[in-house]
Amino acid sequence: MARNLSALVVDPNLDSRLDTSRSLESVGLDLAGESSYGTEATVMAAEHKPNVILLALEDPPARGVSTLESLQTLAPDTPVIVYSSSGNVDLVRQAMRAGARDFLSKPLQAQALRETIHNVLAQEEQRQLARWGEQSAVTARGTVITVAGAKGGIGKSTLTTNLAIAIRQVTGQEVALVDGDAQFGDVSVMLDLDATHSIADLARNEPEITRESVLPYLNKHHSGVNVLLATSEPDDWRALQPQHISSIARALAETHEFVIFDTPGTMNEVVAASLNEASMILIVTSLDVSSVKDTRTAMRILDAWAFARSRVRLIVNDNNRAAGVTAEDVSRATGMPVTAHLQYEARVGVAVQTGLPIVQSDPRSRYARSVIELAENITGVGSEKRLARRSAFGRLSLFGKAAS
């Protein structure tokens, strides 16, 4: 389960710091830590990785502004809210120029603090979506997500099928799933679908792939996801070329808010085409040594192909209880932070064999919850849920009082 939202308080005044910490607790946030200005603040931000930072700023502001600038350099994705007892307009301007997302007056009021934290976190989520290229309003097309891996047997296709359905569930928007492994793709088995039309048929039969020409080749899953399946004929995969992948991605993105590509467990030209069309790339690895080694090589290939690492998310799939490698080991080996750690779940194998994805058959399982949370993070709909999560445990949430 994801951790509760947390905040770091940066304030040189011990009494003021204590008051601010109590205010945070009253609106349901965990206290990640407390510090004064300077190196202590940046070290604590790096160690605890809070969701938000509250920084006190009084006259003279020089040291506080310097600390704010250092925090922005170290953790530009962590919003900083400045609070002060001063009504000096110049102080507000200095704080905003240094990177503060909002400014509150002391004493802090619970309602104002609650709303401000919600707003800055929502704005940060939208800012990151825009940076990752996921703002369909800007691009006038849906978001393309490519799920890739350096080898087979790591749970990549299982994640892809479950993620597509989870995104459909959490957004209610149009989702297309493409089995880009034209030779050995298993999406049809995992979704219990018959491939009446395949991606190879589309590539072979349609001289120009458009949003109109692709529609007859889609198979509707009962979840509402539209699926373009791999071929069942052993030689048909040869018809699929990199230019077909690019055209399919663009055509589907004109009629679907999300297009998700499953890919072969290798790095070739067809995979490169699907990666090139993607707003976000999910690289999947299991926790065995060979998978980690191959994933490190895959990251080097992506670097050589000039894919910005800001587009790449590392997903660890714990599909083997006996694995001796940790998610932290994977992060160190690849030089990438772990975006999601999918917990071991024996029932995943049963779900695959029965053709009913586990996000449908057992949505409360650890694996399903991990995938649903990933879907919420990708689509940007999880911010309010995370803000209110503590209310489920009978404690104060950011949106109201504790349950009685």
Contacts in CASP RR format, 6 or more apart in sequence:
PFRMAT RR
TARGET T0000
AUTHOR 0000-0000-0000
METHOD contacts of the structure
MODEL  1
MARNLSALVVDPNLDSRLDTSRSLESVGLDLAGESSYGTEATVMAAEHKP
NVILLALEDPPARGVSTLESLQTLAPDTPVIVYSSSGNVDLVRQAMRAGA
RDFLSKPLQAQALRETIHNVLAQEEQRQLARWGEQSAVTARGTVITVAGA
KGGIGKSTLTTNLAIAIRQVTGQEVALVDGDAQFGDVSVMLDLDATHSIA
DLARNEPEITRESVLPYLNKHHSGVNVLLATSEPDDWRALQPQHISSIAR
ALAETHEFVIFDTPGTMNEVVAASLNEASMILIVTSLDVSSVKDTRTAMR
ILDAWAFARSRVRLIVNDNNRAAGVTAEDVSRATGMPVTAHLQYEARVGV
AVQTGLPIVQSDPRSRYARSVIELAENITGVGSEKRLARRSAFGRLSLFG
KAAS
1 369 0 8 1.000
2 373 0 8 1.000
2 386 0 8 1.000
2 389 0 8 1.000
3 30 0 8 1.000
4 28 0 8 1.000
4 29 0 8 1.000
4 30 0 8 1.000
4 386 0 8 1.000
4 389 0 8 1.000
4 390 0 8 1.000
5 28 0 8 1.000
5 29 0 8 1.000
5 30 0 8 1.000
5 51 0 8 1.000
5 52 0 8 1.000
5 117 0 8 1.000
5 121 0 8 1.000
5 386 0 8 1.000
5 387 0 8 1.000
5 389 0 8 1.000
5 398 0 8 1.000
6 29 0 8 1.000
6 30 0 8 1.000
6 31 0 8 1.000
6 32 0 8 1.000
6 48 0 8 1.000
6 50 0 8 1.000
6 51 0 8 1.000
6 52 0 8 1.000
7 24 0 8 1.000
7 29 0 8 1.000
7 30 0 8 1.000
7 31 0 8 1.000
7 32 0 8 1.000
7 50 0 8 1.000
7 51 0 8 1.000
7 52 0 8 1.000
7 53 0 8 1.000
7 54 0 8 1.000
7 117 0 8 1.000
8 32 0 8 1.000
8 33 0 8 1.000
8 34 0 8 1.000
8 35 0 8 1.000
8 41 0 8 1.000
8 44 0 8 1.000
8 45 0 8 1.000
8 48 0 8 1.000
8 50 0 8 1.000
8 52 0 8 1.000
8 53 0 8 1.000
8 54 0 8 1.000
9 17 0 8 1.000
9 20 0 8 1.000
9 21 0 8 1.000
9 24 0 8 1.000
9 31 0 8 1.000
9 33 0 8 1.000
9 34 0 8 1.000
9 35 0 8 1.000
9 53 0 8 1.000
9 54 0 8 1.000
10 34 0 8 1.000
10 35 0 8 1.000
10 36 0 8 1.000
10 37 0 8 1.000
10 41 0 8 1.000
10 53 0 8 1.000
10 54 0 8 1.000
10 55 0 8 1.000
10 56 0 8 1.000
10 67 0 8 1.000
10 71 0 8 1.000
11 17 0 8 1.000
11 20 0 8 1.000
11 34 0 8 1.000
11 36 0 8 1.000
11 54 0 8 1.000
11 55 0 8 1.000
11 56 0 8 1.000
12 36 0 8 1.000
12 37 0 8 1.000
12 56 0 8 1.000
12 63 0 8 1.000
13 56 0 8 1.000
13 58 0 8 1.000
16 56 0 8 1.000
16 106 0 8 1.000
17 34 0 8 1.000
17 56 0 8 1.000
19 107 0 8 1.000
19 108 0 8 1.000
20 54 0 8 1.000
20 56 0 8 1.000
20 83 0 8 1.000
20 108 0 8 1.000
21 31 0 8 1.000
21 34 0 8 1.000
23 108 0 8 1.000
23 110 0 8 1.000
23 113 0 8 1.000
24 31 0 8 1.000
24 54 0 8 1.000
24 113 0 8 1.000
25 31 0 8 1.000
25 396 0 8 1.000
26 110 0 8 1.000
26 396 0 8 1.000
27 110 0 8 1.000
27 113 0 8 1.000
27 114 0 8 1.000
27 117 0 8 1.000
27 396 0 8 1.000
27 398 0 8 1.000
28 390 0 8 1.000
28 395 0 8 1.000
28 396 0 8 1.000
28 397 0 8 1.000
28 398 0 8 1.000
29 51 0 8 1.000
29 52 0 8 1.000
29 117 0 8 1.000
29 398 0 8 1.000
32 44 0 8 1.000
32 48 0 8 1.000
32 49 0 8 1.000
32 50 0 8 1.000
33 44 0 8 1.000
33 48 0 8 1.000
33 50 0 8 1.000
35 41 0 8 1.000
35 43 0 8 1.000
35 44 0 8 1.000
37 63 0 8 1.000
37 64 0 8 1.000
37 66 0 8 1.000
37 67 0 8 1.000
38 63 0 8 1.000
38 66 0 8 1.000
38 67 0 8 1.000
38 70 0 8 1.000
41 55 0 8 1.000
41 67 0 8 1.000
41 70 0 8 1.000
41 71 0 8 1.000
42 67 0 8 1.000
42 70 0 8 1.000
42 71 0 8 1.000
42 74 0 8 1.000
45 53 0 8 1.000
45 71 0 8 1.000
45 74 0 8 1.000
45 75 0 8 1.000
45 78 0 8 1.000
46 74 0 8 1.000
46 75 0 8 1.000
49 75 0 8 1.000
49 78 0 8 1.000
50 78 0 8 1.000
51 78 0 8 1.000
51 121 0 8 1.000
52 78 0 8 1.000
52 79 0 8 1.000
52 80 0 8 1.000
52 81 0 8 1.000
52 117 0 8 1.000
52 120 0 8 1.000
52 121 0 8 1.000
53 71 0 8 1.000
53 75 0 8 1.000
53 78 0 8 1.000
53 79 0 8 1.000
53 80 0 8 1.000
53 81 0 8 1.000
54 80 0 8 1.000
54 81 0 8 1.000
54 82 0 8 1.000
54 83 0 8 1.000
55 64 0 8 1.000
55 67 0 8 1.000
55 68 0 8 1.000
55 71 0 8 1.000
55 80 0 8 1.000
55 81 0 8 1.000
55 82 0 8 1.000
55 83 0 8 1.000
55 100 0 8 1.000
56 64 0 8 1.000
56 82 0 8 1.000
56 83 0 8 1.000
56 84 0 8 1.000
57 64 0 8 1.000
57 65 0 8 1.000
57 68 0 8 1.000
57 82 0 8 1.000
57 83 0 8 1.000
57 84 0 8 1.000
57 86 0 8 1.000
57 91 0 8 1.000
57 94 0 8 1.000
57 95 0 8 1.000
58 84 0 8 1.000
58 85 0 8 1.000
58 86 0 8 1.000
59 86 0 8 1.000
59 88 0 8 1.000
59 91 0 8 1.000
61 91 0 8 1.000
61 94 0 8 1.000
61 95 0 8 1.000
65 94 0 8 1.000
65 95 0 8 1.000
65 98 0 8 1.000
68 80 0 8 1.000
68 82 0 8 1.000
68 95 0 8 1.000
68 98 0 8 1.000
68 99 0 8 1.000
68 100 0 8 1.000
69 98 0 8 1.000
69 99 0 8 1.000
71 78 0 8 1.000
71 80 0 8 1.000
72 80 0 8 1.000
72 98 0 8 1.000
72 99 0 8 1.000
77 124 0 8 1.000
77 128 0 8 1.000
78 124 0 8 1.000
79 101 0 8 1.000
79 102 0 8 1.000
79 120 0 8 1.000
79 121 0 8 1.000
79 123 0 8 1.000
79 124 0 8 1.000
80 99 0 8 1.000
80 100 0 8 1.000
80 101 0 8 1.000
81 100 0 8 1.000
81 101 0 8 1.000
81 102 0 8 1.000
81 103 0 8 1.000
81 104 0 8 1.000
81 116 0 8 1.000
81 117 0 8 1.000
81 120 0 8 1.000
82 95 0 8 1.000
82 100 0 8 1.000
82 102 0 8 1.000
82 103 0 8 1.000
82 104 0 8 1.000
83 103 0 8 1.000
83 104 0 8 1.000
83 105 0 8 1.000
83 106 0 8 1.000
83 108 0 8 1.000
84 91 0 8 1.000
84 95 0 8 1.000
84 103 0 8 1.000
84 104 0 8 1.000
84 105 0 8 1.000
84 106 0 8 1.000
85 105 0 8 1.000
85 106 0 8 1.000
87 105 0 8 1.000
92 103 0 8 1.000
95 103 0 8 1.000
96 103 0 8 1.000
101 120 0 8 1.000
101 123 0 8 1.000
101 124 0 8 1.000
102 116 0 8 1.000
102 119 0 8 1.000
102 120 0 8 1.000
104 112 0 8 1.000
104 113 0 8 1.000
104 116 0 8 1.000
114 398 0 8 1.000
114 399 0 8 1.000
114 400 0 8 1.000
117 387 0 8 1.000
117 398 0 8 1.000
118 383 0 8 1.000
118 384 0 8 1.000
118 387 0 8 1.000
118 398 0 8 1.000
118 399 0 8 1.000
121 383 0 8 1.000
121 387 0 8 1.000
122 383 0 8 1.000
122 384 0 8 1.000
125 380 0 8 1.000
125 382 0 8 1.000
125 383 0 8 1.000
126 135 0 8 1.000
126 380 0 8 1.000
129 135 0 8 1.000
129 380 0 8 1.000
130 138 0 8 1.000
131 310 0 8 1.000
132 279 0 8 1.000
132 280 0 8 1.000
132 310 0 8 1.000
132 311 0 8 1.000
133 139 0 8 1.000
133 143 0 8 1.000
133 279 0 8 1.000
133 280 0 8 1.000
134 143 0 8 1.000
134 279 0 8 1.000
134 280 0 8 1.000
134 378 0 8 1.000
136 142 0 8 1.000
136 143 0 8 1.000
136 257 0 8 1.000
139 279 0 8 1.000
141 250 0 8 1.000
141 253 0 8 1.000
141 254 0 8 1.000
142 253 0 8 1.000
142 254 0 8 1.000
142 256 0 8 1.000
142 257 0 8 1.000
142 258 0 8 1.000
142 259 0 8 1.000
143 253 0 8 1.000
143 257 0 8 1.000
143 258 0 8 1.000
143 259 0 8 1.000
143 279 0 8 1.000
143 280 0 8 1.000
144 249 0 8 1.000
144 253 0 8 1.000
144 259 0 8 1.000
144 260 0 8 1.000
144 261 0 8 1.000
144 277 0 8 1.000
144 278 0 8 1.000
144 279 0 8 1.000
144 280 0 8 1.000
145 163 0 8 1.000
145 258 0 8 1.000
145 259 0 8 1.000
145 260 0 8 1.000
145 261 0 8 1.000
145 278 0 8 1.000
145 279 0 8 1.000
145 280 0 8 1.000
145 281 0 8 1.000
145 282 0 8 1.000
145 378 0 8 1.000
146 260 0 8 1.000
146 261 0 8 1.000
146 263 0 8 1.000
146 271 0 8 1.000
146 274 0 8 1.000
146 275 0 8 1.000
146 277 0 8 1.000
146 278 0 8 1.000
146 280 0 8 1.000
146 281 0 8 1.000
146 282 0 8 1.000
147 156 0 8 1.000
147 159 0 8 1.000
147 160 0 8 1.000
147 163 0 8 1.000
147 260 0 8 1.000
147 261 0 8 1.000
147 262 0 8 1.000
147 263 0 8 1.000
147 282 0 8 1.000
147 284 0 8 1.000
148 156 0 8 1.000
148 263 0 8 1.000
148 265 0 8 1.000
148 267 0 8 1.000
148 271 0 8 1.000
148 274 0 8 1.000
148 275 0 8 1.000
148 281 0 8 1.000
148 282 0 8 1.000
148 283 0 8 1.000
148 284 0 8 1.000
148 298 0 8 1.000
149 156 0 8 1.000
149 263 0 8 1.000
149 265 0 8 1.000
149 283 0 8 1.000
149 284 0 8 1.000
149 285 0 8 1.000
149 294 0 8 1.000
149 295 0 8 1.000
149 298 0 8 1.000
150 265 0 8 1.000
150 266 0 8 1.000
150 267 0 8 1.000
150 283 0 8 1.000
150 285 0 8 1.000
150 291 0 8 1.000
150 294 0 8 1.000
150 295 0 8 1.000
150 297 0 8 1.000
150 298 0 8 1.000
151 265 0 8 1.000
151 266 0 8 1.000
151 290 0 8 1.000
151 291 0 8 1.000
151 294 0 8 1.000
152 265 0 8 1.000
153 286 0 8 1.000
153 319 0 8 1.000
154 284 0 8 1.000
154 285 0 8 1.000
154 286 0 8 1.000
154 291 0 8 1.000
154 317 0 8 1.000
154 319 0 8 1.000
155 284 0 8 1.000
155 286 0 8 1.000
155 317 0 8 1.000
155 319 0 8 1.000
156 262 0 8 1.000
156 263 0 8 1.000
156 265 0 8 1.000
156 284 0 8 1.000
156 317 0 8 1.000
157 179 0 8 1.000
157 181 0 8 1.000
157 185 0 8 1.000
157 186 0 8 1.000
157 187 0 8 1.000
157 190 0 8 1.000
157 262 0 8 1.000
158 190 0 8 1.000
158 317 0 8 1.000
158 348 0 8 1.000
158 349 0 8 1.000
158 352 0 8 1.000
159 282 0 8 1.000
159 284 0 8 1.000
159 315 0 8 1.000
159 317 0 8 1.000
159 342 0 8 1.000
159 371 0 8 1.000
160 177 0 8 1.000
160 187 0 8 1.000
160 260 0 8 1.000
160 261 0 8 1.000
160 262 0 8 1.000
161 177 0 8 1.000
161 187 0 8 1.000
161 190 0 8 1.000
161 191 0 8 1.000
161 262 0 8 1.000
161 357 0 8 1.000
162 357 0 8 1.000
162 358 0 8 1.000
162 359 0 8 1.000
162 367 0 8 1.000
162 368 0 8 1.000
162 371 0 8 1.000
163 260 0 8 1.000
163 282 0 8 1.000
163 371 0 8 1.000
163 374 0 8 1.000
163 375 0 8 1.000
163 378 0 8 1.000
164 175 0 8 1.000
164 177 0 8 1.000
164 225 0 8 1.000
164 258 0 8 1.000
164 260 0 8 1.000
165 175 0 8 1.000
165 221 0 8 1.000
165 223 0 8 1.000
165 225 0 8 1.000
165 357 0 8 1.000
165 359 0 8 1.000
165 360 0 8 1.000
166 359 0 8 1.000
166 368 0 8 1.000
166 371 0 8 1.000
166 372 0 8 1.000
166 374 0 8 1.000
166 375 0 8 1.000
167 173 0 8 1.000
167 175 0 8 1.000
167 258 0 8 1.000
167 260 0 8 1.000
167 375 0 8 1.000
167 378 0 8 1.000
167 379 0 8 1.000
168 175 0 8 1.000
168 223 0 8 1.000
168 224 0 8 1.000
168 225 0 8 1.000
169 223 0 8 1.000
169 359 0 8 1.000
169 372 0 8 1.000
169 375 0 8 1.000
170 372 0 8 1.000
170 375 0 8 1.000
170 376 0 8 1.000
170 379 0 8 1.000
170 381 0 8 1.000
170 382 0 8 1.000
171 257 0 8 1.000
171 258 0 8 1.000
171 379 0 8 1.000
171 381 0 8 1.000
173 256 0 8 1.000
173 257 0 8 1.000
173 258 0 8 1.000
174 226 0 8 1.000
174 255 0 8 1.000
174 256 0 8 1.000
174 257 0 8 1.000
174 258 0 8 1.000
175 224 0 8 1.000
175 225 0 8 1.000
175 226 0 8 1.000
175 256 0 8 1.000
175 257 0 8 1.000
175 258 0 8 1.000
175 259 0 8 1.000
175 260 0 8 1.000
176 218 0 8 1.000
176 225 0 8 1.000
176 226 0 8 1.000
176 227 0 8 1.000
176 228 0 8 1.000
176 252 0 8 1.000
176 255 0 8 1.000
176 256 0 8 1.000
176 258 0 8 1.000
176 259 0 8 1.000
176 260 0 8 1.000
177 187 0 8 1.000
177 221 0 8 1.000
177 225 0 8 1.000
177 226 0 8 1.000
177 227 0 8 1.000
177 228 0 8 1.000
177 260 0 8 1.000
177 262 0 8 1.000
178 199 0 8 1.000
178 227 0 8 1.000
178 228 0 8 1.000
178 248 0 8 1.000
178 249 0 8 1.000
178 252 0 8 1.000
178 259 0 8 1.000
178 260 0 8 1.000
178 261 0 8 1.000
178 262 0 8 1.000
178 274 0 8 1.000
179 185 0 8 1.000
179 186 0 8 1.000
179 187 0 8 1.000
179 188 0 8 1.000
179 199 0 8 1.000
179 227 0 8 1.000
179 228 0 8 1.000
179 229 0 8 1.000
179 230 0 8 1.000
179 262 0 8 1.000
180 199 0 8 1.000
180 230 0 8 1.000
180 240 0 8 1.000
180 245 0 8 1.000
180 261 0 8 1.000
180 262 0 8 1.000
180 263 0 8 1.000
180 264 0 8 1.000
180 270 0 8 1.000
180 274 0 8 1.000
181 230 0 8 1.000
181 262 0 8 1.000
181 263 0 8 1.000
181 264 0 8 1.000
181 265 0 8 1.000
182 198 0 8 1.000
182 199 0 8 1.000
182 200 0 8 1.000
182 230 0 8 1.000
182 231 0 8 1.000
182 236 0 8 1.000
182 237 0 8 1.000
182 239 0 8 1.000
182 240 0 8 1.000
182 270 0 8 1.000
183 230 0 8 1.000
183 231 0 8 1.000
183 234 0 8 1.000
183 237 0 8 1.000
183 264 0 8 1.000
184 230 0 8 1.000
184 264 0 8 1.000
185 230 0 8 1.000
185 262 0 8 1.000
185 264 0 8 1.000
186 230 0 8 1.000
187 193 0 8 1.000
187 227 0 8 1.000
187 229 0 8 1.000
187 230 0 8 1.000
187 262 0 8 1.000
188 194 0 8 1.000
188 195 0 8 1.000
188 227 0 8 1.000
188 229 0 8 1.000
188 230 0 8 1.000
188 232 0 8 1.000
189 352 0 8 1.000
189 355 0 8 1.000
190 352 0 8 1.000
190 355 0 8 1.000
190 357 0 8 1.000
191 221 0 8 1.000
191 227 0 8 1.000
191 355 0 8 1.000
191 357 0 8 1.000
192 354 0 8 1.000
192 355 0 8 1.000
192 356 0 8 1.000
193 219 0 8 1.000
193 221 0 8 1.000
193 227 0 8 1.000
193 229 0 8 1.000
194 219 0 8 1.000
195 219 0 8 1.000
195 229 0 8 1.000
195 230 0 8 1.000
195 231 0 8 1.000
195 232 0 8 1.000
196 219 0 8 1.000
197 216 0 8 1.000
197 217 0 8 1.000
197 218 0 8 1.000
197 219 0 8 1.000
197 229 0 8 1.000
198 217 0 8 1.000
198 228 0 8 1.000
198 229 0 8 1.000
198 230 0 8 1.000
198 231 0 8 1.000
198 232 0 8 1.000
198 233 0 8 1.000
198 236 0 8 1.000
199 217 0 8 1.000
199 228 0 8 1.000
199 229 0 8 1.000
199 230 0 8 1.000
199 231 0 8 1.000
199 240 0 8 1.000
199 244 0 8 1.000
199 248 0 8 1.000
200 230 0 8 1.000
200 231 0 8 1.000
200 233 0 8 1.000
200 236 0 8 1.000
200 237 0 8 1.000
200 239 0 8 1.000
200 240 0 8 1.000
201 217 0 8 1.000
201 231 0 8 1.000
201 236 0 8 1.000
202 209 0 8 1.000
202 213 0 8 1.000
202 214 0 8 1.000
202 217 0 8 1.000
202 228 0 8 1.000
202 244 0 8 1.000
202 248 0 8 1.000
203 209 0 8 1.000
203 239 0 8 1.000
203 240 0 8 1.000
203 241 0 8 1.000
203 244 0 8 1.000
204 236 0 8 1.000
204 239 0 8 1.000
206 213 0 8 1.000
206 214 0 8 1.000
208 247 0 8 1.000
209 244 0 8 1.000
209 247 0 8 1.000
209 248 0 8 1.000
209 251 0 8 1.000
210 251 0 8 1.000
211 251 0 8 1.000
211 252 0 8 1.000
211 254 0 8 1.000
211 255 0 8 1.000
213 251 0 8 1.000
214 228 0 8 1.000
214 248 0 8 1.000
214 251 0 8 1.000
214 252 0 8 1.000
215 255 0 8 1.000
217 228 0 8 1.000
218 226 0 8 1.000
218 227 0 8 1.000
218 228 0 8 1.000
219 226 0 8 1.000
219 227 0 8 1.000
219 228 0 8 1.000
219 229 0 8 1.000
220 226 0 8 1.000
220 227 0 8 1.000
221 227 0 8 1.000
223 357 0 8 1.000
223 360 0 8 1.000
226 256 0 8 1.000
228 248 0 8 1.000
228 252 0 8 1.000
230 237 0 8 1.000
231 237 0 8 1.000
240 270 0 8 1.000
241 270 0 8 1.000
242 269 0 8 1.000
242 270 0 8 1.000
242 272 0 8 1.000
242 273 0 8 1.000
243 273 0 8 1.000
245 261 0 8 1.000
245 270 0 8 1.000
245 273 0 8 1.000
245 274 0 8 1.000
245 277 0 8 1.000
246 273 0 8 1.000
246 276 0 8 1.000
246 277 0 8 1.000
249 259 0 8 1.000
249 261 0 8 1.000
249 274 0 8 1.000
249 277 0 8 1.000
249 278 0 8 1.000
250 277 0 8 1.000
252 259 0 8 1.000
253 259 0 8 1.000
258 379 0 8 1.000
261 274 0 8 1.000
261 277 0 8 1.000
261 278 0 8 1.000
263 270 0 8 1.000
263 271 0 8 1.000
263 274 0 8 1.000
264 270 0 8 1.000
264 271 0 8 1.000
265 271 0 8 1.000
267 298 0 8 1.000
267 301 0 8 1.000
272 305 0 8 1.000
275 281 0 8 1.000
275 302 0 8 1.000
275 305 0 8 1.000
275 307 0 8 1.000
278 311 0 8 1.000
279 311 0 8 1.000
280 311 0 8 1.000
280 313 0 8 1.000
280 378 0 8 1.000
281 302 0 8 1.000
281 307 0 8 1.000
281 311 0 8 1.000
281 312 0 8 1.000
281 313 0 8 1.000
282 313 0 8 1.000
282 315 0 8 1.000
282 339 0 8 1.000
283 295 0 8 1.000
283 298 0 8 1.000
283 299 0 8 1.000
283 302 0 8 1.000
283 312 0 8 1.000
283 313 0 8 1.000
283 314 0 8 1.000
283 315 0 8 1.000
283 336 0 8 1.000
284 315 0 8 1.000
284 317 0 8 1.000
285 291 0 8 1.000
285 292 0 8 1.000
285 294 0 8 1.000
285 295 0 8 1.000
285 314 0 8 1.000
285 315 0 8 1.000
285 316 0 8 1.000
285 317 0 8 1.000
285 330 0 8 1.000
285 334 0 8 1.000
286 316 0 8 1.000
286 317 0 8 1.000
286 318 0 8 1.000
286 319 0 8 1.000
286 320 0 8 1.000
286 323 0 8 1.000
287 316 0 8 1.000
287 317 0 8 1.000
287 318 0 8 1.000
287 319 0 8 1.000
287 320 0 8 1.000
287 323 0 8 1.000
287 324 0 8 1.000
287 325 0 8 1.000
287 326 0 8 1.000
287 327 0 8 1.000
287 330 0 8 1.000
288 320 0 8 1.000
288 323 0 8 1.000
288 324 0 8 1.000
288 325 0 8 1.000
289 325 0 8 1.000
292 325 0 8 1.000
292 329 0 8 1.000
292 330 0 8 1.000
292 333 0 8 1.000
292 334 0 8 1.000
293 333 0 8 1.000
295 314 0 8 1.000
295 330 0 8 1.000
295 333 0 8 1.000
295 334 0 8 1.000
296 333 0 8 1.000
296 334 0 8 1.000
299 312 0 8 1.000
299 334 0 8 1.000
299 335 0 8 1.000
299 336 0 8 1.000
302 309 0 8 1.000
302 312 0 8 1.000
303 309 0 8 1.000
309 336 0 8 1.000
312 336 0 8 1.000
313 339 0 8 1.000
313 340 0 8 1.000
314 330 0 8 1.000
314 331 0 8 1.000
314 334 0 8 1.000
314 336 0 8 1.000
314 337 0 8 1.000
314 338 0 8 1.000
314 339 0 8 1.000
315 338 0 8 1.000
315 339 0 8 1.000
315 340 0 8 1.000
315 342 0 8 1.000
315 374 0 8 1.000
316 327 0 8 1.000
316 330 0 8 1.000
316 338 0 8 1.000
316 340 0 8 1.000
316 341 0 8 1.000
316 342 0 8 1.000
317 342 0 8 1.000
318 327 0 8 1.000
318 341 0 8 1.000
318 342 0 8 1.000
318 343 0 8 1.000
318 344 0 8 1.000
319 342 0 8 1.000
319 344 0 8 1.000
319 348 0 8 1.000
320 344 0 8 1.000
321 344 0 8 1.000
327 338 0 8 1.000
327 341 0 8 1.000
328 338 0 8 1.000
330 338 0 8 1.000
331 337 0 8 1.000
331 338 0 8 1.000
339 374 0 8 1.000
339 377 0 8 1.000
340 370 0 8 1.000
340 373 0 8 1.000
340 374 0 8 1.000
340 377 0 8 1.000
341 370 0 8 1.000
342 367 0 8 1.000
342 370 0 8 1.000
342 371 0 8 1.000
343 366 0 8 1.000
343 367 0 8 1.000
343 370 0 8 1.000
344 366 0 8 1.000
344 367 0 8 1.000
345 358 0 8 1.000
345 365 0 8 1.000
345 366 0 8 1.000
345 367 0 8 1.000
345 368 0 8 1.000
347 358 0 8 1.000
347 361 0 8 1.000
347 362 0 8 1.000
347 365 0 8 1.000
347 367 0 8 1.000
348 358 0 8 1.000
348 365 0 8 1.000
348 367 0 8 1.000
351 357 0 8 1.000
351 358 0 8 1.000
351 361 0 8 1.000
351 362 0 8 1.000
354 361 0 8 1.000
358 365 0 8 1.000
358 367 0 8 1.000
358 368 0 8 1.000
358 371 0 8 1.000
359 368 0 8 1.000
359 371 0 8 1.000
359 372 0 8 1.000
362 368 0 8 1.000
363 369 0 8 1.000
363 372 0 8 1.000
376 382 0 8 1.000
376 385 0 8 1.000
384 399 0 8 1.000
387 397 0 8 1.000
387 398 0 8 1.000
387 399 0 8 1.000
388 397 0 8 1.000
388 398 0 8 1.000
388 399 0 8 1.000
389 397 0 8 1.000
390 396 0 8 1.000
390 397 0 8 1.000
390 398 0 8 1.000
391 397 0 8 1.000
391 399 0 8 1.000
391 400 0 8 1.000
391 402 0 8 1.000
391 403 0 8 1.000
394 402 0 8 1.000
394 403 0 8 1.000
395 402 0 8 1.000
396 402 0 8 1.000
END
